[in-house]
Amino acid sequence: KIIMELFGYASLIGVGLLLGIMGGGGSILSVPILVYLFSLDVVVASSYSLFIVGSTSVVGTALKHRDRFIDIPAALQLGVPSLLVTFCTRKWIVCSIPDVLFMVGSISVTRRALLLSVFALVVIISSVMVVRSKQSTREDSTSRPNPLALILAGLGVGFLSGLAGVGGGFLILPALMFFGGLRFNVAVGSALPIIAMNSLVGFLGGVYSHPVNWLFLTSISMLATFGIFIGDLFASRFSPNTLKRIFGWSALVLGIWILVKEWRCGS
């Protein structure tokens, strides 16, 4: 167990690394790390994940703002509705889900299986979107921003972020490129303040439903923050197309693995 936790602490640096390079994906790592390496309950893990990703994204936002890689209007149009729905989902939906939902013969469908399955499906869908995306490799974009589409996308991202306990970055990034017409590096920067808002508000929406180990949470958040400095430093040294392919396929494998693991355990 000690070895697993040490590996978990080291892996949390990768959470910040992904946020710094890709503008998302921190929760794709942090939720499995907290559940499988630190043996946390899935609701607690998703709540801690929101705080880790949110606080780390605040630092990332400052770094990207310094480099002028944030489109404020697009971030607000997608971010504000996403924020509101994330808070409502965490406060009134997630905490009302019972530990055991129903039985199928001798198999119990639990809250853990449901939330991690939703999380895994979000990861799989997002990975396919990113792998298939062509626009993310272009330095210029001819498409015009669609405010209504950005608002609707924000509602969907907020619901999924709150339900699965993710910052939503891997959904926000394609939405900003497809509906906001943003270049890849600007979409990465613009995703970070939205992730920060979604994550921290989502954390506040569910923080009173369980005790929080603030010492543990602060220490692992600092590790992720260290990672985002590294990610921001090396982001310009990688091809966006290469990053897209590596991260997309890795996320796809991770999502499938979580689905298989949870439903095999449930059976």
N, C-alpha and C positions, 0 to 999 in steps of 0.2 A: 504493500500500500504506500509506503514512504517513497519508493521508486516511482510509482505512478504519479504521486503528488508532485515530486520534483520535476518529472517530465511535464506535468500540467503547468507548473510555474514557468518553465522555459517556453512552453507552447504559447502562453499568453502574450509573449512578445510578438508572436506571429499575428495576433489579432490586430495590434496596432500597425504592424508591417503591411497587412492587407489594406487597412483603411488609408494609410499614407500613399500607397501605390495605386490602388484601384478605386478608392472612394467608397468602398463598401466591402461586404463579406466578413466583417468582424464577428458577427453573430453566428455565421456559419461555422466558425471555429470555436467561439467561446461557449455556446450552449453544449455541444458534445464534450468539450473539455471539462466543464463543470459537472455534467451528469455522469460521465464515464470515468474520469480521472479523479474527481473529488467527491464522487458519490452523493451529490446533492439531489434533492427532490426536483422534479422537472419544473415546477412552478417557481421554486426558489431560484433555480438555475437560470430560468428565463428572465426573472426579475434582476438578478445580479448581472446577467448579460446586458440588459438594457442600461444599467448604470455604467458598466465598463465601457461599452461602445459609445454611450452618450458623452461621458467625461473625456474620453480619448478623442472623440470627434470635435469637441470644443477646441482642443489644442490644434487639431488638424485644420479646422476652419481658420484659425488665426494664421497658420502657416500659408494656406492657400490664398487668403485675403492679402497677405503681404506680397504674394506673387501675382495678384490681380487675376486669379483664376476662378472667380465666383460671379455668376450672373444673378444678381439680387432679385429682380422681378420674377424670373422663372422659379427661383428657389422659394419665394413666398407663395406663388400661385399653386405650386404642388405641395409645399410644406405645411401651410396653415390648415387646410382641410385634413391632411394626413395626421397632423398633431392632434386635432380635436377627436378624430375617430380612434386613434391609438389610445388616448386617455380613457374614453368611454368603454372601449373594449376591455382594457385591463381592469378597470374599476368595477364594471357591472357584469361582464360576461365570463372572463376567465375564472374568477374566484367563486362563481356560482356553479361551476361544473363539478359534479360529485366525483369521488375517487374511483368508483366503479360505475360505469354508465349502464351496461346491460350485459347479459350472458348469452352466448351462442353455444348451446350444449354445455360442455365443461369448460369452455373458453370464456374468460372474462375480458371485456373491452374496457380498459382503464383510462383515466384522465391522462396519465403519462403517455400511453400508446397513442391516444388521439392527438395530443399536442405535438408530440415528436413526429407523428405521421404528417400532420399539417406542415410542420417545419420542414420535413424532408421533401414533401411535394413542392413547397415554395422554392426550395433549393434546386430541385430538378428542373422545374419550369424556368426559373431564372437562368440556370446554366445553359439550357437550350436556347433561350433568347439571346444570351450573350455570344454563344458560339456561332449562332446563325446570323448575328448582326454583322452588317457590312459597314454601316455608317461609323461605327466606333473607330475604324482605322483611318478615317479621313480627317484631314486637318481643316477642311472647310465644309460648310453645310449650306445647301441652297433652300432647305425647307424652312418655312416660317413657323414661329411659335404659335401654338393653339391653346389659348388660355383655358377654354372650356375643357379640352381634353386633358390638360395638366391638372385641373381641379378634380375631374372624375378619376384620373389616375391616382391622385393624392388620397381620395376616399378609399380606394381599393388597397393601396399600400398601407394606409393607416390601420385598416381592419386586420390585414395579414400580419403587420408588425406587432400589434397588440396581442393577437391570438397566439402567435408562435413565439413571442418574446424576442423578436429580431428588430434591428434598426431599420431594415428595409432597403439598405443600400444597393443590394444586387437587383432590386426591382426599380429603385429610384433612378439609377444610372441609365438603364435603357429608356425609361420614360422621359428623362430630360433630353436624351439624344433624339428619340423618335418624335415626341410631341413639342419639345422646346427648341429643336433644331440647333443644339449646342455642339461645339467641337468636343472631342473626347476629353482633353485636359480640363476644359471649362466645366463639362458635365461632372467630372470627378470632383472638382473643387466645389461646385454648387450642390452636390449631393451631401457633403459633409455637414453643413449647418442644418439640413433637413433631418439627417440621421441623428444629430445631436438633440434637436428639438423632440423628435419622435421618441427617442430612447429615454431621455430624462423625464419627459412627461409621462411616458408609459411606466417608468419605474415609480414615479410618485403616485400613479393611479393604483398600484398594487402593493406599495411598501407597507401599508398598515395591516395587511392580511397575514403577515408572518414576521417573526423576529429577524433582525438583520445583524450579521456579524460585521460590524463596521471596520474593525482592524483588518480582517481577512479581505473584505471588499476593497478597502483603500489600497492595500498592498498589491493585490492583483491588478487593480486599475493603474497603478503606477508602472507596473511592468508593461502593460499595453501601451501606455503613454510613451514609454521609452521606445517601443517598437514603431510608433508613428513618426518619430523623429528620424529613425533609420529609413523608414519607407519613403518619407518626403525627400530625404537626401538622395536616394537612389532611383526615384521615380523617373527622372528624365533620362536615365541611362538604359532603359528598356524600351523595346518597341511595343507600342500599344497593342498591335496585333498579336504579338507573342504573349503578352500578359493576358489578353482576352482568351486565347486558346488554352493556355495552361490553367488559368483559374476556372474557366468554364468546364473543362473536362474533369478537373479535380473535384469541383462542386457536384458534378453529376455523379461521380463515383461515391462521394460521401453521402449524398441524398439516398441513393439506392441502398447503401450499406446500412444506414439508419433504419430504413423501412424493413429490410430483411431481418435485422437484429431484433427490432421491437416486436414484430409479429411472430417471429420464431419463439421469442421468450414468452409471448402471450399464449402460444399454443402449447 
